[in-house]
Amino acid sequence: MRCKFCNVEVDCKTHICPLCHELLTAEDDKEDLSPAFPPKTARAERRHHTHFTATNIYLAASFVIFVASLAVNLGLHQPTKWFLMVGAVLLYGFLTMRNTVMSNNSAWIKAFWQIVMISLILWLAQVVFDNIMTDTYWLLDLALPLIIMISVLTLGIISCAVVRRNKALLYDTLFLSLIGFVPIILFAFGLVHQVLASAICAGFCAVVIACVIIFARKEILAEMERRLHW
């Protein structure tokens, strides 16, 4: 039996729709041949085709660039394998295109993956250019806190700019700010050697969290209720 109010198929023996709680009638038992999902529109088809074409062009160009950098690096017998950095940056661009530009994920998830990917690129740079870089702890001590603060600040500014149209960004800013405590936790476990940048990052994110809770408490609670179905 299908409910005519919410178009949900009800398999159990009941006279009340479990979703909308409306009364099921005998007319609802008629076979409904309407599609469960609306068909793809021409605009959606064009968008999918554009994304597919852009991805293919990027992959082809990236392959040519990587092969050329590999040939130059190995052909000149250079001790630094900088072609690995070229490949990492090209891979970062591809993942950014797929998981950020063309993705429907929430803003904080996109920002989180940006932090992870940029941190991995910096780690690879530290490994590849180890003979040039004398300070082996700059990645966790300085780069990671700086990347997190820039990400939180950027998302916070965007949230304030579009708060009337998209209140969900406040929720995303709140969760992304929690990542700001990761460097100070790493310091507590001895993985970070300089505490200053980690402490500044934690303090900055704590201020952002406090501001969001104080000035947008109602919006945050409403968004949590919508997402968690409280």
C-alpha positions, 0 to 999 in steps of 0.5 A: 500500500502506498501513502498518497500524502508522502508517496511511501510504500507501506508493507506492514498491516496498518491503517496509519502511515508510519512517516506522515501519520495520515490515514491510509485508505483503500484508494492508496492500495491502487498500483502506482506506476509513477517513477520513484525519482524524477528523470534527469533533466537536460541541465543535469545531463549537461552538467554531468557531461561537463564534469566528465569532460573537464576531468578527462582533460585534466587527467590527460594534461597531468599525465603529460606534465608528469611524464615530462617532469620525470624525463627531465628529472631523471635525464639530468641525473639530479639527486633530488626527485622533485618529479614526485612533488609535481605528481603530488601537486597534480594529484592534489588538483585532481582530488580537489576537483573531484572532492571539493569543486564537484562534490556535494559534501558539507563545507567542513568536510571539504575543508578537512580534506584540504587540510589533510591533502595539503599536509601530505604534500608538505610532508612529501616536500619535507621527505623529497627536499630533506637534503636542503631543509635543515629543520625537520620539524617545521611541518607539524610545528608551524605548517599544520597549525597555520593551515588549520587557522587559515581554513577556519578563518576562511570558512568563518568569513564565508559563514558570516557573509552568507549567514542569512542564506546558508546557516549550515556553514556556521555548523561546519565552522564549528566542527572544523574549529575542533580540528584546531586542537589537534596540534596541541594534542600532538604536542602533549604526545611529544610529536610537536616540539614547538608549542607556540604555534600549536597554542595560538592555533588552539586559542584561535579556534577556541575563540571561534567556537565561543563566538559561534556558540554565543552569537549563533546558538539558535542557528546551531541548535536548529541545524543540529536538530535538522541533521541529527533528527532530534 
